[in-house]
Amino acid sequence: AVLDELASHMEVIGVVDNGHDVELHAVRGQATERLLAAAANAEMLVVGARGEGGFKGLRFGSTANQVVRHITVPVLVVPNVPD
């Protein structure tokens, strides 16, 4: 169900049908650790920046912040856009 919802969102914003290879995965575990492990052999990692955690003053969320600090491949942090 999570992957179906994500695929639906990707379609709405036009990511799926623009000729890019996109892989969607749902995993359990600590978010930062899982993202870093998944990106170990990737060309690039794209993460959202919800920033809804308990760390006030961060430009983006704590997970994105930790990923940026420890990633070994290029990373794109997409800011949260209000509805």
C-alpha positions in Angstrom: 0.0 0.0 0.0 2.9 2.4 0.8 4.5 1.8 -2.6 1.2 2.3 -4.4 0.6 5.6 -2.6 4.2 6.7 -3.4 3.9 5.7 -7.1 0.6 7.7 -7.2 2.3 10.8 -5.9 5.2 10.4 -8.3 2.7 10.2 -11.2 1.0 13.4 -10.0 4.2 15.4 -10.0 5.3 14.0 -13.3 8.4 12.0 -12.2 7.4 8.6 -13.5 6.8 9.2 -17.2 9.7 11.5 -18.0 12.3 9.0 -19.0 14.1 8.7 -15.7 14.7 5.4 -14.0 13.1 5.6 -10.6 13.1 2.8 -8.0 10.7 2.8 -5.2 11.3 0.9 -2.0 9.6 0.5 1.4 11.8 -0.7 4.2 11.7 -0.8 8.0 14.3 0.6 10.3 16.0 3.8 11.3 15.5 6.2 8.4 19.0 7.7 8.2 20.7 4.3 8.4 18.4 2.8 5.8 18.8 5.7 3.4 22.6 5.6 3.6 22.7 1.9 3.1 20.3 2.1 0.1 22.4 4.9 -1.5 25.7 3.2 -1.1 25.8 2.1 -4.7 23.5 4.7 -6.2 24.3 7.5 -8.5 22.3 10.0 -6.5 19.9 10.1 -3.5 16.8 12.3 -3.4 15.2 13.0 -0.1 12.4 15.2 1.1 12.9 17.8 3.8 9.7 17.8 5.9 11.3 19.4 8.9 8.4 18.4 11.1 10.6 16.8 13.8 11.4 18.3 17.2 14.6 20.1 16.2 13.5 23.8 15.8 15.7 26.0 13.7 16.9 23.3 11.3 16.5 24.3 7.7 15.2 20.9 7.0 14.4 17.7 9.0 16.8 15.8 11.2 16.8 12.8 8.8 17.8 14.9 5.8 20.3 16.7 7.9 22.0 13.5 9.0 21.9 12.1 5.4 23.7 15.2 4.1 26.4 14.9 6.7 27.1 11.2 6.1 26.3 10.4 2.4 29.0 9.3 0.0 27.1 10.1 -3.2 25.4 13.3 -4.4 22.2 14.1 -2.6 19.3 16.4 -3.5 17.2 17.6 -0.6 13.8 18.7 -1.8 12.2 21.3 0.5 8.6 20.8 1.8 6.3 23.0 -0.3 3.1 24.0 1.7 -0.2 23.1 0.1 
